[in-house]
């Protein structure tokens, strides 16, 4: 129904910035609630940020508040995650996800998402 592809990851130093992008094909982003997750080697997947279909409501985990900004452009079927003041603990594979949950405005649980991208590596050195 929908394919998601992330890009924008890389190797940066602590304090630097990166902007991740997620591009959808098959169906428009406007049909889904969207989110970003991350997973470090040997660790469980962690919720990072979520955004409502209209972009009005956004949610973040406490550790990234004030540093990360999630956004989406439904006309372009894209979603972005602007990451500023990166820390070594931000190192992980970041994945975008889409959920078709009519009764939910913002989706935070990984089990609630039906579609996932392949992930993009973010490495922050100290």
N, C-alpha and C positions, 0 to 999 in steps of 0.2 A: 504493500500500500504506500509506503514512504521509505525512502532511503536517506540516511544522514551521513554526511562526510565532514569531519573536523579538519582544521588546519591552523597553523600559526604557532605551534609549539616550537621550542628550541632550548638552547643552553644559554643562560644569562647569569649575571652576578646578583647577589642580594641587593635589593634596593631598585633594581631595574624593573622595566615594564614589558608586558607582552599582551597582545590582543589575539584571542582565539576566535575562530569563525566556524560556523556550522551551516552547511548548505543542504537544503532538502530537495529531493526530486520525487516525483510520483504523485504527491498530494501537497497542497498548500499548507504552510506553517499555521495559517489562521485557524485551521481545524483542531489544533492541538495546544495543550499546555506544554511548556518546554522547561528543560532544566539542564544543569551541568553537574556532573559527578566526577570524582577523581579517585584513583586507586594506585597506591604505591606497591612495589613488589612485596609479596608476602602479607599484604594487609587487605582488609575488607574495603569494598567500595564505600565512599563517603559522599554524602550530599554536599554540594557547594552553593548552588544558587538555583532559583526557579523564577519563572516569569509567567504572568497570566496571558491569555490570548490577546488582550487589548494593550498589553504592556503597561497598564496602569499599576498593577500590583507586582512587587518584587520581594523576594525573600532570600536571605543569606544565612549561612552558619556564622556564629559569632567570630570565629577566627579570621574571617575575610571581610567583615563589615568595615566600611570606610576605605578599603583597599581595592575591592573588586566591584565591578559594575556590569550587570547583565542587561542586555537589550535585544530587541528583535525588530525585523523589518518584514512584515507580512507580504508586502508587495514584491519583495525580492526573495522570499522564502529563505531568509537567513536569520541567524541568531549569533550574537557575539558575547564574549566575556572579556572585558577590559581588566587586566590585572596589573595593579601598581604596587610599588613597595614590596616586591616579591621577597619571600623568605625561603631559606633552605627547606623548611617543613612543607612548603607548597609543592615540592618536587613530587610528581606523580604523572600517570597517564590520565588525561582529561577527556571525558566523553560527553557528548550531548545526547539528550534523550527527548522523546516526544510521547505524550500520553493523550489518548482520546478518552477523557473522563468528563462527560457533560455536566455532572453534578459537582465538579471540583474546579475552583478558580485557579489555585496554585497547588502543584503536586510536588511533594518532597520525598516520598518514599520510592526507592528504586524498584520495589515490587509493583508499583502502580504504573510504571512506564512500559509500553509495549514495543517501542522502537528505539534502537541504539545505534550510534555511530561506532566506527572502529577505534577511535581514540587518537589523541595526539600527545606526544611526550613533552612534558615541561620539566626542565632540570635547572635548579637554582643553586649555584655554588656560593659558599661563604667566603 
